[in-house]
Amino acid sequence: METKDLFNILHNAYESQQNGQKVSQKKMADKLGLSMRTYQDWKLGNSNPAAAKAVMQILGFLDDDEIIRVVRKINSLGE
């Protein structure tokens, strides 16, 4: 799986969580603290943040409850 596939899956999952409402790349980039160009390049596969694929692979090693715990912990650090 390519890194761009990961970002597209995650973006689509976020849209689904928003009751199917489309979320622009600009809005997602703003939420992540990135430029729209950077986020767009990630989604198109023009640029690949090396850590993204590794992070997703590590999350794949964890069971569901642990993934939720880790993601919540990460989110709390950003507050």
Backbone as a printed PyTorch tensor [residue, N CA C, xyz], in Angstrom:
tensor([[[  0.8410,  -1.1720,   0.0000],
         [  0.0000,   0.0000,   0.0000],
         [  0.8910,   1.2410,   0.0000]],

        [[  0.5340,   2.1890,  -0.8020],
         [  1.2980,   3.4300,  -0.8830],
         [  0.8060,   4.4230,   0.1730]],

        [[  1.6690,   5.3660,   0.5290],
         [  1.3230,   6.3610,   1.5320],
         [  0.0970,   7.1600,   1.1120]],

        [[ -0.0120,   7.4830,  -0.1730],
         [ -1.1770,   8.2490,  -0.6320],
         [ -2.4650,   7.4830,  -0.3550]],

        [[ -2.4210,   6.1500,  -0.4450],
         [ -3.6040,   5.3520,  -0.1470],
         [ -4.0100,   5.5040,   1.3170]],

        [[ -3.0230,   5.5530,   2.2010],
         [ -3.3060,   5.7400,   3.6260],
         [ -4.0180,   7.0630,   3.8670]],

        [[ -3.5090,   8.1330,   3.2530],
         [ -4.1270,   9.4390,   3.4550],
         [ -5.5260,   9.4990,   2.8590]],

        [[ -5.7290,   8.8560,   1.7270],
         [ -7.0650,   8.8430,   1.1360],
         [ -8.0390,   8.0410,   1.9970]],

        [[ -7.6060,   6.9120,   2.5310],
         [ -8.4600,   6.1100,   3.4130],
         [ -8.8270,   6.9140,   4.6610]],

        [[ -7.8250,   7.5510,   5.2660],
         [ -8.0800,   8.3430,   6.4680],
         [ -8.9800,   9.5360,   6.1810]],

        [[ -8.7540,  10.2070,   5.0690],
         [ -9.5810,  11.3530,   4.7000],
         [-11.0350,  10.9010,   4.4990]],

        [[-11.2180,   9.7990,   3.7900],
         [-12.5660,   9.2790,   3.5540],
         [-13.2400,   8.8560,   4.8570]],

        [[-12.4730,   8.2630,   5.7730],
         [-13.0240,   7.8610,   7.0670],
         [-13.4880,   9.0820,   7.8570]],

        [[-12.7050,  10.1470,   7.7850],
         [-13.0920,  11.3780,   8.4870],
         [-14.3720,  11.9550,   7.8820]],

        [[-14.4670,  11.9330,   6.5620],
         [-15.6960,  12.4070,   5.9090],
         [-16.8960,  11.5650,   6.3380]],

        [[-16.7210,  10.2600,   6.4170],
         [-17.8030,   9.3760,   6.8600],
         [-18.2380,   9.7340,   8.2700]],

        [[-17.2810,  10.0230,   9.1150],
         [-17.5880,  10.4110,  10.4920],
         [-18.3660,  11.7210,  10.5380]],

        [[-18.1840,  12.5460,   9.5230],
         [-18.8830,  13.8330,   9.4290],
         [-20.2040,  13.6760,   8.6730]],

        [[-20.8120,  12.4910,   8.7990],
         [-22.0910,  12.1670,   8.1550],
         [-22.0310,  12.2870,   6.6370]],

        [[-20.9030,  11.9340,   6.0630],
         [-20.7490,  11.9350,   4.6160],
         [-20.5100,  13.3040,   4.0170]],

        [[-20.4370,  14.3250,   4.8710],
         [-20.1950,  15.6810,   4.3770],
         [-18.7640,  15.7730,   3.8580]],

        [[-18.5910,  16.3220,   2.6730],
         [-17.2580,  16.4670,   2.0940],
         [-16.4050,  17.4010,   2.9460]],

        [[-15.1560,  17.0250,   3.1130],
         [-14.1840,  17.8370,   3.8440],
         [-13.1030,  18.2140,   2.8470]],

        [[-12.9220,  19.5050,   2.6580],
         [-11.9350,  19.9470,   1.6760],
         [-10.5210,  19.6380,   2.1530]],

        [[ -9.6220,  19.5630,   1.1930],
         [ -8.2160,  19.3700,   1.5280],
         [ -7.7150,  20.5510,   2.3490]],

        [[ -8.1980,  21.7330,   2.0580],
         [ -7.8030,  22.9420,   2.8030],
         [ -8.2270,  22.8130,   4.2640]],

        [[ -9.4700,  22.3870,   4.4940],
         [ -9.9610,  22.2510,   5.8630],
         [ -9.1500,  21.1960,   6.6260]],

        [[ -8.8650,  20.0740,   5.9760],
         [ -8.0890,  19.0240,   6.6340],
         [ -6.6720,  19.5040,   6.9130]],

        [[ -6.0720,  20.1900,   5.9560],
         [ -4.7230,  20.7230,   6.1510],
         [ -4.7050,  21.6870,   7.3350]],

        [[ -5.7130,  22.5460,   7.4230],
         [ -5.7940,  23.4820,   8.5450],
         [ -5.9010,  22.7420,   9.8750]],

        [[ -6.7120,  21.6850,   9.9080],
         [ -6.8700,  20.8980,  11.1350],
         [ -5.5460,  20.2540,  11.5490]],

        [[ -4.7200,  19.9060,  10.5610],
         [ -3.4360,  19.2560,  10.8270],
         [ -2.2880,  20.2480,  11.0090]],

        [[ -2.5610,  21.5320,  10.7730],
         [ -1.5120,  22.5350,  10.8900],
         [ -0.5210,  22.4860,   9.7390]],

        [[ -1.0180,  22.1190,   8.5640],
         [ -0.1800,  21.9950,   7.3640],
         [ -0.6380,  22.9750,   6.3070]],

        [[  0.2190,  23.1960,   5.3260],
         [ -0.2420,  23.9560,   4.1670],
         [ -1.1120,  23.0230,   3.3220]],

        [[ -2.0340,  23.6180,   2.5820],
         [ -2.8800,  22.8000,   1.7250],
         [ -2.0290,  22.0650,   0.6970]],

        [[ -0.9950,  22.7040,   0.1950],
         [ -0.1240,  22.0980,  -0.8140],
         [  0.5400,  20.8290,  -0.2710]],

        [[  1.0070,  20.8850,   0.9650],
         [  1.6380,  19.7160,   1.5750],
         [  0.6390,  18.5730,   1.6710]],

        [[ -0.5460,  18.8650,   2.1940],
         [ -1.5600,  17.8180,   2.3410],
         [ -1.9610,  17.2570,   0.9760]],

        [[ -2.1390,  18.1470,   0.0220],
         [ -2.4950,  17.7240,  -1.3360],
         [ -1.4110,  16.8230,  -1.9270]],

        [[ -0.1650,  17.1820,  -1.7440],
         [  0.9360,  16.3630,  -2.2460],
         [  0.9320,  14.9860,  -1.5960]],

        [[  0.6160,  14.9130,  -0.3030],
         [  0.5380,  13.6180,   0.3760],
         [ -0.5790,  12.7790,  -0.2140]],

        [[ -1.7500,  13.3970,  -0.4300],
         [ -2.9030,  12.6510,  -0.9670],
         [ -2.6760,  12.1940,  -2.4010]],

        [[ -1.9330,  12.9670,  -3.1590],
         [ -1.6770,  12.6130,  -4.5550],
         [ -0.4610,  11.7060,  -4.7250]],

        [[  0.3110,  11.5660,  -3.6600],
         [  1.5100,  10.7420,  -3.7260],
         [  2.7130,  11.4600,  -4.3030]],

        [[  2.6250,  12.7920,  -4.4310],
         [  3.7640,  13.5730,  -4.9350],
         [  4.8540,  13.7050,  -3.8830]],

        [[  4.4680,  13.5540,  -2.6260],
         [  5.3960,  13.6250,  -1.5070],
         [  4.9490,  12.5890,  -0.4900]],

        [[  5.8890,  11.9210,   0.1170],
         [  5.5450,  10.8530,   1.0490],
         [  6.2540,  11.0620,   2.3820]],

        [[  5.4980,  11.4920,   3.4130],
         [  6.1360,  11.5970,   4.7170],
         [  6.5480,  10.2050,   5.1850]],

        [[  7.8050,  10.0200,   5.3990],
         [  8.3430,   8.6870,   5.7080],
         [  7.6990,   8.0580,   6.9290]],

        [[  7.3790,   8.8520,   7.9170],
         [  6.8450,   8.3000,   9.1600],
         [  5.4160,   7.8000,   9.0190]],

        [[  4.6660,   8.3180,   8.0720],
         [  3.2440,   7.9790,   7.9780],
         [  3.0100,   6.4790,   7.8080]],

        [[  3.7190,   5.8820,   6.9080],
         [  3.5230,   4.4540,   6.6610],
         [  3.9460,   3.6350,   7.8770]],

        [[  5.0420,   4.0250,   8.5150],
         [  5.5100,   3.3020,   9.7010],
         [  4.5040,   3.4120,  10.8440]],

        [[  3.9560,   4.5970,  11.0420],
         [  2.9590,   4.7880,  12.0950],
         [  1.7510,   3.8950,  11.8500]],

        [[  1.2840,   3.8520,  10.6140],
         [  0.1220,   3.0180,  10.3050],
         [  0.4390,   1.5390,  10.4850]],

        [[  1.6260,   1.1360,  10.1340],
         [  2.0110,  -0.2650,  10.3290],
         [  2.0540,  -0.6210,  11.8070]],

        [[  2.5980,   0.2640,  12.6210],
         [  2.6490,   0.0170,  14.0570],
         [  1.2360,  -0.0720,  14.6260]],

        [[  0.3510,   0.8420,  14.2230],
         [ -1.0360,   0.7640,  14.6800],
         [ -1.6720,  -0.5590,  14.2710]],

        [[ -1.2930,  -1.0630,  13.1120],
         [ -1.8070,  -2.3470,  12.6530],
         [ -1.3610,  -3.5240,  13.5060]],

        [[ -0.2890,  -3.3600,  14.2540],
         [  0.1910,  -4.4150,  15.1500],
         [ -0.6320,  -4.4900,  16.4370]],

        [[ -1.3790,  -3.4080,  16.7460],
         [ -2.0970,  -3.3040,  18.0140],
         [ -3.5210,  -3.8240,  17.8900]],

        [[ -4.0910,  -4.2450,  19.0320],
         [ -5.5040,  -4.6230,  19.0060],
         [ -6.3560,  -3.3490,  19.0520]],

        [[ -7.6310,  -3.4830,  18.7680],
         [ -8.5200,  -2.3280,  18.6130],
         [ -8.5430,  -1.4210,  19.8450]],

        [[ -8.6540,  -2.0080,  21.0340],
         [ -8.7120,  -1.2000,  22.2530],
         [ -7.4340,  -0.3950,  22.4560]],

        [[ -6.3070,  -1.0020,  22.1300],
         [ -5.0290,  -0.3080,  22.2900],
         [ -4.8940,   0.8170,  21.2690]],

        [[ -5.3850,   0.6100,  20.0620],
         [ -5.3540,   1.6740,  19.0410],
         [ -6.1460,   2.8750,  19.5420]],

        [[ -7.3200,   2.6250,  20.0760],
         [ -8.1560,   3.7160,  20.5850],
         [ -7.4400,   4.4480,  21.7160]],

        [[ -6.8400,   3.7020,  22.6420],
         [ -6.1270,   4.3150,  23.7590],
         [ -4.9760,   5.1890,  23.2630]],

        [[ -4.2040,   4.6660,  22.3200],
         [ -3.0490,   5.3950,  21.7890],
         [ -3.4960,   6.6550,  21.0500]],

        [[ -4.4990,   6.5350,  20.2240],
         [ -4.9590,   7.6900,  19.4530],
         [ -5.5170,   8.7670,  20.3800]],

        [[ -6.2560,   8.3610,  21.3920],
         [ -6.7680,   9.3480,  22.3600],
         [ -5.6310,  10.0330,  23.1060]],

        [[ -4.6210,   9.2740,  23.4540],
         [ -3.4650,   9.8620,  24.1440],
         [ -2.7680,  10.8670,  23.2400]],

        [[ -2.5700,  10.5040,  21.9780],
         [ -1.9390,  11.4120,  21.0130],
         [ -2.7720,  12.6770,  20.8610]],

        [[ -4.0920,  12.5190,  20.7410],
         [ -4.9710,  13.6870,  20.5940],
         [ -4.9240,  14.5890,  21.8080]],

        [[ -4.8030,  14.0110,  23.0080],
         [ -4.7610,  14.8310,  24.2190],
         [ -3.4690,  15.6430,  24.2940]],

        [[ -2.3980,  15.1590,  23.6970],
         [ -1.1400,  15.9110,  23.6920],
         [ -1.2160,  17.1590,  22.8390]],

        [[ -2.1040,  17.1270,  21.8210],
         [ -2.2490,  18.2740,  20.9210],
         [ -3.1530,  19.3610,  21.4510]],

        [[ -3.7930,  19.1240,  22.5870],
         [ -4.7380,  20.1190,  23.1230],
         [ -4.0420,  21.2240,  23.8650]]])
